[in-house]
Amino acid sequence: MSAPPVTPDGRYLVVRGRLWRRANPHLSEERRQALVTELMSARRAVRDALRAGDAAALQGARGRADAAKRALGERGPVWWTDGAPDLNRRMARNTPYAAWFAALPSVSSPAGTRRGSEKGQAETERSVRD
């Protein structure tokens, strides 16, 4: 499995055609790693709370995950300072990155379709349901 493409400005990575904000590159490696460790622990706690049906634990675990994502810069205020808008979770083809995304080499998905295509998304969804 190859790493997902990263926008030329380093702000987003692209997964299935959607932009996802990257962590703040100004964080020290030590701080970033501590936050990632906390995020993964919080995600495991979410899983465990869901399995146990524990609403209070679930709320706490989700709060921990959100706090870690915000500290990483993946949620909340943007970490860049040039005034550019946050395009997190938007389809790359509908953003100023559209030309860059369209120029990426075609990568086949398990359904044999181009990354980010609407047709491919529909085919993937059908194959999962069947």
CYANA upper distance limits for C-alpha pairs under 8 A (distance plus 0.5 A):
  4 PRO  CA     13 LEU  CA      6.68
  4 PRO  CA     14 VAL  CA      6.37
  4 PRO  CA     15 VAL  CA      6.72
  5 PRO  CA     13 LEU  CA      6.11
  5 PRO  CA     14 VAL  CA      6.10
  5 PRO  CA     15 VAL  CA      8.36
  6 VAL  CA     10 GLY  CA      6.40
  6 VAL  CA     11 ARG  CA      7.99
  6 VAL  CA     12 TYR  CA      6.25
  6 VAL  CA     13 LEU  CA      4.74
  6 VAL  CA     14 VAL  CA      6.83
  7 THR  CA     11 ARG  CA      6.86
  7 THR  CA     12 TYR  CA      6.04
  7 THR  CA     13 LEU  CA      6.65
  7 THR  CA     14 VAL  CA      8.13
  7 THR  CA     97 TYR  CA      7.97
  7 THR  CA    100 TRP  CA      8.45
 10 GLY  CA     22 ARG  CA      8.03
 11 ARG  CA     21 ARG  CA      6.39
 11 ARG  CA     22 ARG  CA      6.11
 12 TYR  CA     19 LEU  CA      6.19
 12 TYR  CA     20 TRP  CA      5.67
 12 TYR  CA     21 ARG  CA      4.93
 12 TYR  CA     22 ARG  CA      5.62
 12 TYR  CA     88 ASN  CA      8.05
 13 LEU  CA     19 LEU  CA      6.26
 13 LEU  CA     20 TRP  CA      5.87
 13 LEU  CA     21 ARG  CA      7.07
 13 LEU  CA     22 ARG  CA      6.96
 14 VAL  CA     18 ARG  CA      5.79
 14 VAL  CA     19 LEU  CA      5.23
 14 VAL  CA     20 TRP  CA      6.69
 14 VAL  CA     92 ALA  CA      7.94
 15 VAL  CA     19 LEU  CA      7.20
 15 VAL  CA     20 TRP  CA      7.88
 16 ARG  CA    115 ARG  CA      6.03
 16 ARG  CA    116 GLY  CA      5.35
 17 GLY  CA     91 MET  CA      6.15
 17 GLY  CA     92 ALA  CA      6.19
 17 GLY  CA     93 ARG  CA      7.88
 17 GLY  CA    115 ARG  CA      6.64
 17 GLY  CA    116 GLY  CA      4.27
 17 GLY  CA    117 SER  CA      7.84
 18 ARG  CA     89 ARG  CA      6.23
 18 ARG  CA     90 ARG  CA      6.08
 18 ARG  CA     91 MET  CA      4.81
 18 ARG  CA     92 ALA  CA      6.02
 18 ARG  CA    116 GLY  CA      7.83
 19 LEU  CA     87 LEU  CA      7.45
 19 LEU  CA     88 ASN  CA      6.00
 19 LEU  CA     89 ARG  CA      5.58
 19 LEU  CA     90 ARG  CA      6.07
 19 LEU  CA     91 MET  CA      6.61
 19 LEU  CA     92 ALA  CA      6.34
 20 TRP  CA     74 GLU  CA      8.45
 20 TRP  CA     88 ASN  CA      5.62
 20 TRP  CA     89 ARG  CA      5.99
 20 TRP  CA     90 ARG  CA      8.46
 21 ARG  CA     73 GLY  CA      8.38
 21 ARG  CA     74 GLU  CA      5.76
 21 ARG  CA     75 ARG  CA      8.12
 21 ARG  CA     87 LEU  CA      8.40
 21 ARG  CA     88 ASN  CA      5.95
 21 ARG  CA     89 ARG  CA      8.35
 22 ARG  CA     73 GLY  CA      7.75
 22 ARG  CA     74 GLU  CA      6.18
 23 ALA  CA     72 LEU  CA      5.59
 23 ALA  CA     73 GLY  CA      5.57
 23 ALA  CA     74 GLU  CA      5.79
 24 ASN  CA     72 LEU  CA      6.50
 24 ASN  CA     73 GLY  CA      5.63
 24 ASN  CA     74 GLU  CA      7.90
 24 ASN  CA     79 TRP  CA      6.52
 27 LEU  CA     31 ARG  CA      6.72
 27 LEU  CA     32 ARG  CA      6.40
 27 LEU  CA     72 LEU  CA      8.27
 28 SER  CA     32 ARG  CA      6.57
 29 GLU  CA     33 GLN  CA      6.50
 30 GLU  CA     34 ALA  CA      6.75
 31 ARG  CA     35 LEU  CA      6.74
 32 ARG  CA     36 VAL  CA      6.66
 32 ARG  CA     72 LEU  CA      7.20
 33 GLN  CA     37 THR  CA      6.59
 34 ALA  CA     38 GLU  CA      6.75
 35 LEU  CA     39 LEU  CA      6.56
 35 LEU  CA     68 ALA  CA      6.24
 35 LEU  CA     69 LYS  CA      8.47
 35 LEU  CA     71 ALA  CA      7.76
 35 LEU  CA     72 LEU  CA      7.11
 36 VAL  CA     40 MET  CA      6.66
 36 VAL  CA     68 ALA  CA      7.87
 36 VAL  CA     72 LEU  CA      8.41
 37 THR  CA     41 SER  CA      6.73
 38 GLU  CA     42 ALA  CA      6.60
 38 GLU  CA     64 ARG  CA      8.38
 38 GLU  CA     65 ALA  CA      8.15
 38 GLU  CA     68 ALA  CA      7.09
 39 LEU  CA     43 ARG  CA      6.67
 39 LEU  CA     64 ARG  CA      7.77
 39 LEU  CA     65 ALA  CA      5.73
 39 LEU  CA     68 ALA  CA      5.94
 39 LEU  CA     69 LYS  CA      7.55
 40 MET  CA     44 ARG  CA      6.79
 40 MET  CA     65 ALA  CA      8.43
 41 SER  CA     45 ALA  CA      6.75
 42 ALA  CA     46 VAL  CA      6.72
 42 ALA  CA     61 ALA  CA      5.81
 42 ALA  CA     62 ARG  CA      7.47
 42 ALA  CA     64 ARG  CA      6.23
 42 ALA  CA     65 ALA  CA      5.64
 43 ARG  CA     47 ARG  CA      6.83
 43 ARG  CA     61 ALA  CA      7.62
 43 ARG  CA     62 ARG  CA      8.10
 43 ARG  CA     65 ALA  CA      6.91
 44 ARG  CA     48 ASP  CA      6.68
 45 ALA  CA     49 ALA  CA      6.50
 45 ALA  CA     57 ALA  CA      8.29
 45 ALA  CA     58 LEU  CA      7.91
 45 ALA  CA     61 ALA  CA      6.06
 46 VAL  CA     50 LEU  CA      6.63
 46 VAL  CA     57 ALA  CA      8.18
 46 VAL  CA     58 LEU  CA      5.97
 46 VAL  CA     61 ALA  CA      5.73
 46 VAL  CA     62 ARG  CA      6.77
 47 ARG  CA     51 ARG  CA      6.75
 48 ASP  CA     52 ALA  CA      6.63
 49 ALA  CA     53 GLY  CA      6.34
 49 ALA  CA     54 ASP  CA      5.61
 49 ALA  CA     55 ALA  CA      7.56
 49 ALA  CA     57 ALA  CA      6.13
 49 ALA  CA     58 LEU  CA      5.49
 49 ALA  CA     61 ALA  CA      8.34
 50 LEU  CA     54 ASP  CA      7.04
 50 LEU  CA     55 ALA  CA      8.27
 50 LEU  CA     58 LEU  CA      7.07
 54 ASP  CA     58 LEU  CA      6.60
 55 ALA  CA     59 GLN  CA      6.68
 56 ALA  CA     60 GLY  CA      6.84
 57 ALA  CA     61 ALA  CA      6.52
 58 LEU  CA     62 ARG  CA      6.54
 59 GLN  CA     63 GLY  CA      6.65
 60 GLY  CA     64 ARG  CA      6.80
 61 ALA  CA     65 ALA  CA      6.77
 62 ARG  CA     66 ASP  CA      6.61
 63 GLY  CA     67 ALA  CA      6.60
 64 ARG  CA     68 ALA  CA      6.71
 65 ALA  CA     69 LYS  CA      6.71
 66 ASP  CA     70 ARG  CA      6.62
 66 ASP  CA     75 ARG  CA      8.31
 67 ALA  CA     71 ALA  CA      6.62
 68 ALA  CA     72 LEU  CA      6.62
 69 LYS  CA     73 GLY  CA      6.77
 69 LYS  CA     74 GLU  CA      5.76
 69 LYS  CA     75 ARG  CA      6.22
 70 ARG  CA     74 GLU  CA      6.27
 70 ARG  CA     75 ARG  CA      5.13
 70 ARG  CA     76 GLY  CA      6.07
 71 ALA  CA     75 ARG  CA      8.48
 73 GLY  CA     77 PRO  CA      7.86
 73 GLY  CA     78 VAL  CA      7.17
 73 GLY  CA     79 TRP  CA      6.68
 74 GLU  CA     78 VAL  CA      8.44
 78 VAL  CA     86 ASP  CA      7.17
 80 TRP  CA     84 ALA  CA      8.29
 87 LEU  CA     95 THR  CA      7.95
 90 ARG  CA     94 ASN  CA      7.68
 90 ARG  CA     95 THR  CA      7.86
 91 MET  CA     95 THR  CA      7.48
 92 ALA  CA     96 PRO  CA      8.30
 92 ALA  CA     97 TYR  CA      6.37
 92 ALA  CA     98 ALA  CA      6.03
 92 ALA  CA    101 PHE  CA      7.02
 93 ARG  CA     97 TYR  CA      7.35
 93 ARG  CA     98 ALA  CA      4.70
 93 ARG  CA     99 ALA  CA      8.10
 93 ARG  CA    101 PHE  CA      7.26
 93 ARG  CA    102 ALA  CA      7.84
 94 ASN  CA     98 ALA  CA      6.65
 97 TYR  CA    101 PHE  CA      6.53
 98 ALA  CA    102 ALA  CA      6.52
 99 ALA  CA    103 ALA  CA      6.72
100 TRP  CA    104 LEU  CA      7.18
106 SER  CA    114 ARG  CA      6.24
106 SER  CA    115 ARG  CA      7.40
107 VAL  CA    113 THR  CA      8.28
107 VAL  CA    114 ARG  CA      6.19
107 VAL  CA    115 ARG  CA      6.40
108 SER  CA    112 GLY  CA      5.54
108 SER  CA    113 THR  CA      5.74
108 SER  CA    114 ARG  CA      5.74
108 SER  CA    115 ARG  CA      6.96
109 SER  CA    113 THR  CA      5.98
109 SER  CA    114 ARG  CA      7.03
109 SER  CA    115 ARG  CA      6.92
110 PRO  CA    124 THR  CA      8.42
111 ALA  CA    120 GLY  CA      7.69
111 ALA  CA    123 GLU  CA      7.36
111 ALA  CA    124 THR  CA      6.36
111 ALA  CA    127 SER  CA      8.23
112 GLY  CA    120 GLY  CA      8.35
113 THR  CA    117 SER  CA      7.92
113 THR  CA    119 LYS  CA      8.30
113 THR  CA    120 GLY  CA      5.48
114 ARG  CA    120 GLY  CA      6.90
115 ARG  CA    120 GLY  CA      7.75
116 GLY  CA    120 GLY  CA      7.66
116 GLY  CA    121 GLN  CA      7.65
117 SER  CA    121 GLN  CA      6.72
118 GLU  CA    122 ALA  CA      6.75
119 LYS  CA    123 GLU  CA      6.68
120 GLY  CA    124 THR  CA      6.50
121 GLN  CA    125 GLU  CA      6.63
122 ALA  CA    126 ARG  CA      6.67
123 GLU  CA    127 SER  CA      6.65
124 THR  CA    128 VAL  CA      6.69
125 GLU  CA    129 ARG  CA      6.79
126 ARG  CA    130 ASP  CA      6.70
